Amino acid sequence: MPSSHLPLSAQPLRATTLAARWFGLMLCSLALSGCAVIAVADLAASAVVGAAGLAVDAAVGTVKIGGKVIGKTADVVLGSDAAPAD
């Protein structure tokens, strides 16, 4: 059976076709590597901002709780003039 009658997948690839595919693969990998760097940098920046936001929220919550504890302690020690509005 001549090679022209074989299905495309069974025909031997020519050197130019292999070189073109190799060049296309390298070009795509270079283009995607730049995108990957940007994606990783974006992910890292988002993680840092998210972690910083959580840290700030935790600090604010801790200060609020600390303030309430100090206020209640001061009320007990010094005596409260008015009933709390809670």
Buried (B, 14 or more C-beta within 10 A) or exposed (E): EEEEEEEEEEEEEEEEEEEEEEEEEEEEEEEEEEEEEEEEEEEEEEEEEEEEEEEEEEEEEEEEEEEEEEEEEEEEEEEEEEEEEE
